[in-house]
Amino acid sequence: MNLRNILVPLGLVVLVVAAFRSAGWPGVAAVAGGILMWVLLHFTRLMNVMKKAADRPIGYVGSAVMLNAKLKPKVPLVHVVAMTRSLGERLSAEGQDPEIYRWTDGTHSHVTCEFVSGRLMKWTLERPKQNSDEAA
């Protein structure tokens, strides 16, 4: 179980209780308004990322090499989708951990990413092999 699933709600409850003890109901209203603004901000960002991703084919990225250069460990899946502006092509089974996604560009190079608990753990870039006739 992810410790974040426990600590964030617990922290929010502590924040609301502290606001009540220090300022009463107006303090609770102020903290609740701040929490609501924070939730709406994240929801809006997620909707913008999904709207941009809906306009592109699944698993397509402009340049797999550039995506490979931009990726960092422990980045959430939502950030990778925001970078690529495309949903990845799912290679793993539904609900299986780790989740494996692939993004391919126009030259058939592709980046395969492995996400554990929604966070990027490792990725590989694969480029198509070129024939000796094409290289010359």
C-alpha positions as CSV (number, residue, x, y, z in Angstrom):
1,M,0.0,0.0,0.0
2,N,1.2,3.5,-0.8
3,L,1.9,5.6,2.2
4,R,0.7,8.7,0.3
5,N,-2.9,7.3,0.3
6,I,-2.9,7.6,4.1
7,L,-0.8,10.7,4.8
8,V,-2.5,13.1,2.4
9,P,-6.1,12.6,3.8
10,L,-4.7,12.5,7.3
11,G,-2.8,15.8,6.7
12,L,-5.9,17.4,5.3
13,V,-7.9,16.4,8.4
14,V,-5.2,17.8,10.7
15,L,-5.2,21.0,8.7
16,V,-9.0,21.4,9.1
17,V,-8.9,20.6,12.8
18,A,-6.0,23.1,13.3
19,A,-8.0,25.8,11.4
20,F,-11.0,25.1,13.6
21,R,-9.0,25.4,16.8
22,S,-7.3,28.6,15.8
23,A,-10.1,30.5,14.0
24,G,-13.3,28.5,14.5
25,W,-15.7,28.0,11.6
26,P,-14.3,30.9,9.5
27,G,-10.9,29.1,9.6
28,V,-12.5,25.9,8.5
29,A,-14.2,27.7,5.6
30,A,-10.9,29.3,4.6
31,V,-9.0,26.0,4.7
32,A,-11.8,24.1,2.9
33,G,-11.8,26.8,0.2
34,G,-8.0,26.4,-0.2
35,I,-8.3,22.6,-0.4
36,L,-11.1,22.9,-2.9
37,M,-9.0,25.3,-5.1
38,W,-6.1,22.8,-5.0
39,V,-8.4,19.9,-6.1
40,L,-9.9,22.0,-8.9
41,L,-6.5,23.1,-10.1
42,H,-5.3,19.5,-10.4
43,F,-8.6,18.4,-12.0
44,T,-8.3,21.2,-14.6
45,R,-4.7,20.3,-15.4
46,L,-5.7,16.6,-15.8
47,M,-8.6,17.6,-18.1
48,N,-6.3,19.8,-20.3
49,V,-3.8,16.9,-20.6
50,M,-6.5,14.5,-21.6
51,K,-8.1,16.9,-24.1
52,K,-4.7,17.4,-25.8
53,A,-4.1,13.6,-25.8
54,A,-7.5,13.0,-27.4
55,D,-6.4,14.8,-30.5
56,R,-3.6,12.5,-31.4
57,P,-3.4,8.8,-32.2
58,I,-2.8,6.3,-29.3
59,G,0.9,5.6,-28.9
60,Y,2.2,8.3,-31.2
61,V,4.9,10.8,-30.3
62,G,6.7,13.4,-32.5
63,S,10.2,12.2,-31.7
64,A,11.0,9.1,-29.7
65,V,14.6,10.2,-29.3
66,M,13.5,13.5,-27.8
67,L,11.0,11.8,-25.5
68,N,13.8,9.4,-24.3
69,A,16.0,12.4,-23.5
70,K,13.3,14.1,-21.5
71,L,12.2,11.2,-19.4
72,K,13.3,11.0,-15.7
73,P,12.7,8.2,-13.1
74,K,9.7,8.3,-10.8
75,V,7.7,10.7,-13.1
76,P,3.9,10.1,-12.9
77,L,2.2,8.7,-16.0
78,V,0.1,11.9,-16.3
79,H,3.4,13.9,-16.8
80,V,4.5,11.5,-19.5
81,V,1.1,11.8,-21.3
82,A,1.5,15.6,-21.0
83,M,5.0,15.4,-22.6
84,T,3.9,13.2,-25.5
85,R,0.4,14.7,-25.8
86,S,-0.7,11.1,-26.6
87,L,-1.9,8.2,-24.6
88,G,0.6,5.3,-24.7
89,E,-0.1,2.0,-26.4
90,R,-0.7,-0.4,-23.6
91,L,1.4,-3.5,-23.8
92,S,0.7,-5.1,-20.4
93,A,-2.6,-6.7,-19.3
94,E,-5.3,-4.6,-17.7
95,G,-4.7,-4.0,-14.0
96,Q,-1.3,-5.7,-14.0
97,D,1.6,-4.0,-12.2
98,P,4.0,-2.9,-13.7
99,E,2.1,-1.2,-16.5
100,I,4.0,-1.1,-19.8
101,Y,3.2,1.6,-22.5
102,R,4.9,2.3,-25.8
103,W,5.1,5.5,-27.8
104,T,6.2,5.3,-31.5
105,D,7.3,8.1,-33.9
106,G,7.2,8.4,-37.7
107,T,10.5,6.7,-38.2
108,H,9.3,3.6,-36.3
109,S,11.6,4.3,-33.3
110,H,9.8,3.7,-30.1
111,V,10.1,4.2,-26.3
112,T,8.8,1.5,-24.1
113,C,8.1,2.7,-20.5
114,E,7.4,0.7,-17.4
115,F,5.3,2.2,-14.7
116,V,5.1,0.8,-11.1
117,S,2.2,2.2,-9.1
118,G,1.8,5.0,-11.7
119,R,5.4,6.1,-11.6
120,L,8.0,5.7,-14.3
121,M,10.7,3.2,-13.2
122,K,12.5,2.3,-16.5
123,W,12.3,3.0,-20.2
124,T,14.1,1.8,-23.3
125,L,14.5,3.5,-26.7
126,E,14.6,1.2,-29.7
127,R,15.5,2.4,-33.2
128,P,14.9,0.4,-36.4
129,K,17.9,-1.3,-37.9
130,Q,19.1,0.4,-41.1
131,N,20.3,-1.6,-44.1
132,S,23.8,-1.0,-45.4
133,D,22.2,0.1,-48.7
134,E,20.2,2.8,-47.0
135,A,23.2,4.1,-45.0
136,A,25.2,4.7,-48.1
